[in-house]
Amino acid sequence: MLTSRSEGATSNKRTRNSTTASDSTNAGSAGVANAATTIDARLGPRLAPIKPSLVSQPTELQGTIISLTKEMLETRDAIKQRKTSYARYEQPSKDPTTGNVVKDKEGNPLPFIPGALREKCPLKASTAANNDTIMAELMEDARKEHAAYIVKMTAVAKSIAAREITIREESLRSTVYKLINKIALASVIREELSVGLPTDCAIGRPEFVGLIALAVVEGSTANFASKLGMDTVGALADDCQKSNNYPAAMPREEDMAFLTPIVTKLLTDIPNFTTVLWDLDDKKDVDRKINAEIKKELEKAAVVELTEDVEDELDAIDLTHAPKDRLRDFIDKRVQEGLDKKTVQFKKAMRKNSSGEAKTPTSRPTASGTKSKNNSAKQQSKQQSKQQLKQGTDPKSKDQTSTAEPRSKKQRSNANAKNRNQRNVQNAEKAGGSSGGGKKRGAGRR
């Protein structure tokens, strides 16, 4: 009996251990799934391409990488918008409606002028000086001076626009250097704790980070330098040296051997967070422009086709004896189709621009709770009348004065009994009046 009991206890213990192991495995799987979901939510669709490189980085560093990557994308968006605006200075002025080049009286293209400088000469003469030749010469000189001023200020505006781009490119390079330094620091810490620093190493972590960042920039491509606003990789490396610390003495071979695997990994990871992501983002931007242009052309073709359908229908109708109903129905049909299409487009635009609230707005919360929807004066008056009827008073009577509600339970009971007695007396009087001129039953009997 003792043996069987011990075997049963051992069996139960094994079952509990296996259950605990299974629960731990499931919990671990759930934790990994939750972590992946959290990363996907933080990245979003625009940063999704960096996920494979992001998960290889330490967990503590992933949030910083995401923030810096978003900041770089936003800066690049501003740079692209500024470059599009700057390109107008290199082209002749175009009509905003038709897109055609604007020309002067001699047929020469007019240069681009910013909107803030397109005003006419502010000086004007009075109507009394219209026939004065000297005034006419003065006004002509004023217009010429104003035209020269516009040309000069346009050149200044062009320089300002170029500087706006340069400032944002400098900000982008600074963010890239910061990203490289953060990843390099994490890599140095990981190698230091796992492998150890070289023997008799006199270089600290900041100097190691500076050497790694410089090596990564020097090993980058011309495309990387161009996207950061630099003509060559050498110019980019010189700019990078201004923002890092470097050892006073040249690093030894042992120190460089310690840095080599870190630099090799960063030369693969950094482009995934920068140029590779930027190229994908640029491709999506080009695809959006292509689709928008195709949509515009298709809408133009649809308008032409609709116009031809109307012309064909009108040609088929004998206008000398035109059936009014047929023509009216055709026009109504076309108009209704156009209205339906515009309605659908308007609803889509409203859904896109809405803040996500419900179609029927709910009542607004107040300090004491939820604000009632029935707050009109008329509805409040109805509620007061119902309350007065419950208390046995006439809501239409102006002589009645509102009394305070009894406080104690006994006072409320007495008030209710008094109201019931009053209602009984009123009902009895009404019953007596309808049956015998208001006399009580049995009146006149002897």
Long-range contacts (C-beta under 8 A, 24 or more apart in sequence): 42-66, 46-73, 46-281, 47-73, 47-277, 49-272, 49-276, 49-277, 49-280, 50-272, 50-273, 50-277, 52-272, 53-269, 53-272, 53-273, 56-269, 57-183, 57-186, 57-269, 58-186, 58-190, 60-186, 61-182, 61-183, 61-186, 64-182, 65-179, 65-182, 65-183, 65-273, 68-175, 68-178, 68-179, 68-182, 68-273, 69-179, 69-273, 69-277, 71-175, 72-172, 72-175, 72-176, 72-179, 72-274, 72-278, 73-277, 73-278, 73-281, 75-168, 75-171, 75-172, 75-175, 76-172, 76-278, 76-281, 78-168, 79-165, 79-168, 79-169, 79-172, 80-285, 82-161, 82-164, 82-165, 82-168, 83-165, 85-161, 86-158, 86-161, 86-162, 86-165, 88-112, 89-154, 89-157, 89-158, 89-161, 111-151, 111-154, 112-154, 113-150, 113-154, 114-154, 114-157, 116-157, 117-150, 117-153, 117-154, 117-157, 118-150, 120-146, 121-146, 122-146, 165-229, 166-229, 169-228, 169-229, 170-229, 172-228, 172-229, 173-228, 173-229, 173-230, 173-236, 173-239, 173-240, 174-243, 176-228, 176-274, 177-213, 177-240, 177-243, 177-244, 179-270, 179-273, 179-274, 180-212, 180-213, 180-216, 180-217, 180-266, 180-270, 181-209, 181-213, 181-244, 183-266, 183-269, 183-270, 184-208, 184-209, 184-212, 184-213, 184-216, 184-262, 184-266, 185-209, 187-212, 187-262, 187-265, 187-266, 188-212, 188-262, 191-258, 191-261, 191-262, 195-258, 197-258, 198-252, 198-254, 198-255, 198-257, 198-258, 199-254, 201-254, 201-255, 201-258, 202-247, 202-249, 203-247, 203-251, 203-255, 206-245, 207-245, 207-246, 207-247, 208-255, 208-258, 208-259, 209-244, 209-245, 210-244, 210-245, 210-246, 210-247, 211-246, 211-247, 211-251, 211-259, 212-259, 212-262, 212-263, 212-266, 213-240, 213-244, 214-240, 214-241, 214-244, 214-246, 215-259, 215-263, 216-263, 216-266, 216-267, 216-270, 219-263, 219-267, 220-267, 220-270, 220-271, 221-275, 223-275, 224-271, 224-274, 224-275, 227-274, 227-275, 227-278, 306-334, 310-334, 391-415, 391-419, 392-419, 392-420, 392-422, 392-423
